Amino acid sequence: MLTGTQIHLVPIDHGYCLPETLEDCTFDWLYWPQACQPYTSSTVDYIDSLDAEQDIAMLKFYGWDVLLECARTLCEEVFLEGVSAIMDSHLDMLKQ
């Protein structure tokens, strides 16, 4: 969140903001109706533009010592989000 010229990190998943593993994570938003909607092309483009290494470098630049396990989870999560978005897009095209 940007307040004036200050950037504040506001995690939406609280304890799961950047976990060491995804094994015990539950994402309740997966069951929301809007989560079943297909991604727009701009959303797919945004997901494609995500760069976990760049995000990790930015966190380190601002003084957050990211644990190796958390960095690995972020990289896996970004990869899975990208694959999921692309697969959803292709499945939607096949339905038409």
N, C-alpha and C positions, 0 to 999 in steps of 0.2 A: 504494500500500500504506500502511495506517495503522499506525504503530508508536507506541503511547501517544498523544500528542497531535501527533506529527509526521507529515506526509504526505510520502511518498517516491514519485517517479515511477519505475516499473519497466516500461520498454518491452518488449513481447513480440516485436516484429519488429526489435528492435535498430536498425540503420541505417535501417530503413523506418518508424520510429516516426512521423515527420512529414516525409515527403520533399517536395522541391520539385516533383517530378512523379511520376506513377504509371507512366510509360513502361517503366522497367526493373525494376519490382517483380515478384517472384514470391512468391506466397502458397501455400506448400506445404500448409497446412492445408485448402485447397480440395479436396484429394484424399483427405482423411481420411473414413472412412465416416460419422462423425457430421455432417459438413458436408452430406451428402445428405438429412438428416432435415428434415422440415418444421419451420418455426418454431412455437413455442407462441404463444398469443395474448398472453401476458405479454411475450415477446420482441419481438413486433411492436409492442406498446404502448411498450416501452422504446426501440426504434428510432425510433418516431414522436416520442418526447419529446426526442431528441437535438437540440441547438442549437449548431451550430458557432460562431456569433457569441459565445454565452455562454462556450463553452469557450476561445475565443481571448482573450476579455476576462479570464478567470480566469488563463490562462497569463501574460498581460501583468501582471496584478495581482501575481503571485508573482515577477515579475522576469525572465521569459523573453521576450526580444525576438523575437517570431515574425516571420520573413521573410514578405513579401507572397505569395511563391510558395507557401510552406508553408501559409499561411492559406487560399489559394485551393484547394490540394489537399485540405485538411481539409473545406472546404465542399463540394467535389465528391464526396469520399468519403462524407460523411454523407448527401448527397442520393442517391447511388447505392445505399447500404445500405438506405435507406428504400424506394426504388423496388423494389429486389430483394426485400425482405421482403414487401412488399405483393403483388408479382407471384407469388411463391412461394405465398403464402396463397391467392390466387385460383386458381392452377393446381391446388393440392391440393383445393380445393372442387370444381373441375370434374371431377376424377378420380373423385370419390365418386358 
